[in-house]
Amino acid sequence: MPSENEMKRMDLAMLYELRLILNESDKETYTKAELMDLLDQIAITKK
């Protein structure tokens, strides 16, 4: 089981990955459903 520190780093890495995805996009606004889809994509690639 990962330590608390490792869990925090993984959470930050996932947030940073989402930031990079959003930054690369030309869209200025996202719906809740679109953000959920992006999070799903990140989770699926991390399996």
N, CA, C and O atoms as a MOPAC input file, in Angstrom:
PM7 MOZYME 1SCF
protein

 N      0.85000 1    -1.18500 1     0.00000 1
 C      0.00000 1     0.00000 1     0.00000 1
 C      0.89000 1     1.24200 1     0.00000 1
 O      1.84200 1     1.33300 1     0.77500 1
 N      0.56800 1     2.20200 1    -0.88200 1
 C      1.37800 1     3.42800 1    -0.93200 1
 C      1.26000 1     4.23900 1     0.36200 1
 O      0.22400 1     4.23200 1     1.02700 1
 N      2.32800 1     4.92300 1     0.69500 1
 C      2.31700 1     5.78400 1     1.87500 1
 C      1.45300 1     7.01700 1     1.59700 1
 O      1.07900 1     7.28400 1     0.45500 1
 N      1.15100 1     7.74700 1     2.64100 1
 C      0.33500 1     8.95800 1     2.49500 1
 C      1.03200 1     9.96800 1     1.58400 1
 O      0.38300 1    10.63700 1     0.78000 1
 N      2.34100 1    10.07300 1     1.71100 1
 C      3.11100 1    10.99100 1     0.87600 1
 C      3.04400 1    10.57900 1    -0.59900 1
 O      2.89700 1    11.42500 1    -1.48100 1
 N      3.15200 1     9.28300 1    -0.85500 1
 C      3.06000 1     8.78000 1    -2.22800 1
 C      1.66600 1     9.02400 1    -2.80500 1
 O      1.52400 1     9.36000 1    -3.98000 1
 N      0.64300 1     8.85200 1    -1.97400 1
 C     -0.73600 1     9.09000 1    -2.43100 1
 C     -0.92700 1    10.56100 1    -2.82200 1
 O     -1.56700 1    10.86400 1    -3.82900 1
 N     -0.37200 1    11.46100 1    -2.02300 1
 C     -0.47800 1    12.88900 1    -2.32800 1
 C      0.21400 1    13.21000 1    -3.64900 1
 O     -0.30100 1    13.98900 1    -4.45100 1
 N      1.38400 1    12.60700 1    -3.87300 1
 C      2.10800 1    12.83700 1    -5.13100 1
 C      1.32300 1    12.30700 1    -6.32700 1
 O      1.30200 1    12.94000 1    -7.38300 1
 N      0.68700 1    11.16700 1    -6.17200 1
 C     -0.12000 1    10.61200 1    -7.26000 1
 C     -1.31500 1    11.51600 1    -7.56700 1
 O     -1.66300 1    11.72800 1    -8.72900 1
 N     -1.93900 1    12.04600 1    -6.50900 1
 C     -3.06100 1    12.97100 1    -6.70100 1
 C     -2.61200 1    14.22200 1    -7.45000 1
 O     -3.29200 1    14.68100 1    -8.36800 1
 N     -1.47000 1    14.76600 1    -7.05800 1
 C     -0.95000 1    15.95500 1    -7.72200 1
 C     -0.58600 1    15.67000 1    -9.17300 1
 O     -0.80400 1    16.50800 1   -10.04700 1
 N     -0.03800 1    14.50000 1    -9.42600 1
 C      0.31200 1    14.12700 1   -10.79700 1
 C     -0.94300 1    14.05100 1   -11.66600 1
 O     -0.93300 1    14.48600 1   -12.81700 1
 N     -2.01800 1    13.49700 1   -11.11200 1
 C     -3.25900 1    13.39500 1   -11.87300 1
 C     -3.83400 1    14.78600 1   -12.14900 1
 O     -4.30800 1    15.05200 1   -13.25400 1
 N     -3.79400 1    15.65600 1   -11.17200 1
 C     -4.27300 1    17.02100 1   -11.38200 1
 C     -3.43500 1    17.74800 1   -12.42800 1
 O     -3.97100 1    18.48400 1   -13.25600 1
 N     -2.13000 1    17.54200 1   -12.39100 1
 C     -1.25900 1    18.18900 1   -13.36500 1
 C     -1.52200 1    17.64900 1   -14.77000 1
 O     -1.49500 1    18.40300 1   -15.74300 1
 N     -1.77600 1    16.35400 1   -14.87300 1
 C     -2.09700 1    15.76700 1   -16.16900 1
 C     -3.38800 1    16.37200 1   -16.72300 1
 O     -3.47300 1    16.66800 1   -17.91500 1
 N     -4.38400 1    16.55300 1   -15.86900 1
 C     -5.63400 1    17.19300 1   -16.29300 1
 C     -5.35700 1    18.62700 1   -16.73800 1
 O     -5.91000 1    19.08000 1   -17.74000 1
 N     -4.52000 1    19.33400 1   -16.01500 1
 C     -4.16400 1    20.70800 1   -16.38500 1
 C     -3.53000 1    20.75300 1   -17.76600 1
 O     -3.85500 1    21.62300 1   -18.57300 1
 N     -2.62500 1    19.81700 1   -18.04100 1
 C     -1.97200 1    19.77900 1   -19.35100 1
 C     -2.98200 1    19.51500 1   -20.47300 1
 O     -2.91800 1    20.13600 1   -21.53400 1
 N     -3.90300 1    18.59700 1   -20.23100 1
 C     -4.93000 1    18.29700 1   -21.22600 1
 C     -5.77700 1    19.53100 1   -21.50300 1
 O     -6.04000 1    19.86200 1   -22.65900 1
 N     -6.20300 1    20.20900 1   -20.44500 1
 C     -7.04000 1    21.40500 1   -20.61000 1
 C     -6.27200 1    22.52100 1   -21.30900 1
 O     -6.83400 1    23.23800 1   -22.13700 1
 N     -5.01000 1    22.66800 1   -20.98500 1
 C     -4.18800 1    23.72000 1   -21.57300 1
 C     -3.96400 1    23.50100 1   -23.06800 1
 O     -3.86400 1    24.46600 1   -23.82500 1
 N     -3.88200 1    22.24100 1   -23.49900 1
 C     -3.66200 1    21.92800 1   -24.91000 1
 C     -4.90500 1    22.14800 1   -25.76300 1
 O     -4.81600 1    22.24900 1   -26.98600 1
 N     -6.04600 1    22.22100 1   -25.12400 1
 C     -7.30900 1    22.35300 1   -25.84100 1
 C     -7.56400 1    23.80100 1   -26.25200 1
 O     -7.10200 1    24.73800 1   -25.60200 1
 N     -8.30300 1    23.96000 1   -27.33800 1
 C     -8.70500 1    25.28900 1   -27.78200 1
 C     -9.96200 1    25.78000 1   -27.06000 1
 O    -10.32500 1    26.95200 1   -27.16000 1
 N    -10.61500 1    24.88300 1   -26.34000 1
 C    -11.86200 1    25.24600 1   -25.64600 1
 C    -11.57300 1    26.18000 1   -24.47600 1
 O    -10.55100 1    26.05600 1   -23.80000 1
 N    -12.47500 1    27.10100 1   -24.25400 1
 C    -12.34700 1    28.01400 1   -23.12100 1
 C    -13.21800 1    27.58800 1   -21.94500 1
 O    -12.90500 1    27.89400 1   -20.79400 1
 N    -14.30900 1    26.88000 1   -22.23200 1
 C    -15.19200 1    26.41400 1   -21.16800 1
 C    -15.52100 1    24.94200 1   -21.38900 1
 O    -15.51200 1    24.44900 1   -22.51700 1
 N    -15.80900 1    24.25500 1   -20.29200 1
 C    -16.13600 1    22.83400 1   -20.31700 1
 C    -17.40000 1    22.59500 1   -19.51000 1
 O    -17.64900 1    23.25900 1   -18.50400 1
 N    -18.18600 1    21.64100 1   -19.96500 1
 C    -19.34400 1    21.23000 1   -19.17900 1
 C    -18.87300 1    20.24100 1   -18.11400 1
 O    -17.76100 1    19.71600 1   -18.17700 1
 N    -19.73000 1    20.00500 1   -17.15500 1
 C    -19.41900 1    19.01300 1   -16.12900 1
 C    -19.17000 1    17.64900 1   -16.77800 1
 O    -18.24000 1    16.93900 1   -16.39600 1
 N    -19.99300 1    17.28900 1   -17.74800 1
 C    -19.85400 1    15.99200 1   -18.42500 1
 C    -18.50500 1    15.89400 1   -19.14400 1
 O    -17.87000 1    14.83900 1   -19.12600 1
 N    -18.07100 1    16.97400 1   -19.77000 1
 C    -16.77800 1    16.96100 1   -20.46400 1
 C    -15.62500 1    16.77700 1   -19.48000 1
 O    -14.68200 1    16.03600 1   -19.75900 1
 N    -15.69700 1    17.44400 1   -18.33800 1
 C    -14.65400 1    17.28500 1   -17.32800 1
 C    -14.64400 1    15.86300 1   -16.76800 1
 O    -13.58100 1    15.29200 1   -16.52500 1
 N    -15.82400 1    15.30400 1   -16.56900 1
 C    -15.90900 1    13.92700 1   -16.08400 1
 C    -15.29600 1    12.96900 1   -17.10100 1
 O    -14.60700 1    12.02200 1   -16.72000 1
 N    -15.53700 1    13.20200 1   -18.38700 1
 C    -14.94700 1    12.36800 1   -19.43500 1
 C    -13.42500 1    12.46100 1   -19.42000 1
 O    -12.73900 1    11.45100 1   -19.57800 1
 N    -12.89700 1    13.66500 1   -19.23000 1
 C    -11.44100 1    13.82800 1   -19.16800 1
 C    -10.85500 1    13.07200 1   -17.97900 1
 O     -9.81700 1    12.42300 1   -18.10300 1
 N    -11.51700 1    13.15600 1   -16.83300 1
 C    -11.04600 1    12.42500 1   -15.65700 1
 C    -11.10800 1    10.92200 1   -15.89200 1
 O    -10.21400 1    10.18500 1   -15.47700 1
 N    -12.16900 1    10.47000 1   -16.56000 1
 C    -12.27700 1     9.04700 1   -16.89000 1
 C    -11.12900 1     8.60100 1   -17.78200 1
 O    -10.55900 1     7.52900 1   -17.58100 1
 N    -10.79400 1     9.42400 1   -18.76500 1
 C     -9.69100 1     9.09000 1   -19.67400 1
 C     -8.38700 1     8.94700 1   -18.91600 1
 O     -7.61500 1     8.02400 1   -19.17500 1
 N     -8.13200 1     9.85100 1   -17.98100 1
 C     -6.90200 1     9.78300 1   -17.17900 1
 C     -6.90700 1     8.51400 1   -16.34700 1
 O     -5.89400 1     7.81700 1   -16.27800 1
 N     -8.02300 1     8.20600 1   -15.71600 1
 C     -8.11000 1     7.00900 1   -14.87000 1
 C     -7.89700 1     5.73600 1   -15.68900 1
 O     -7.22200 1     4.81100 1   -15.23800 1
 N     -8.46200 1     5.69100 1   -16.86800 1
 C     -8.33600 1     4.50500 1   -17.71300 1
 C     -6.88400 1     4.29300 1   -18.15300 1
 O     -6.40200 1     3.16100 1   -18.19000 1
 N     -6.20200 1     5.36700 1   -18.48000 1
 C     -4.81200 1     5.22200 1   -18.92100 1
 C     -3.88600 1     4.84200 1   -17.76200 1
 O     -2.78400 1     4.34500 1   -17.99400 1
 N     -4.31300 1     5.06500 1   -16.54300 1
 C     -3.47900 1     4.75400 1   -15.37100 1
 C     -3.66200 1     3.33000 1   -14.86800 1
 O     -2.97000 1     2.91800 1   -13.93800 1
 N     -4.57600 1     2.56800 1   -15.46000 1
 C     -4.81100 1     1.18400 1   -14.99500 1
 C     -3.62800 1     0.31400 1   -15.23300 1
 O     -3.65700 1    -0.87100 1   -14.90300 1

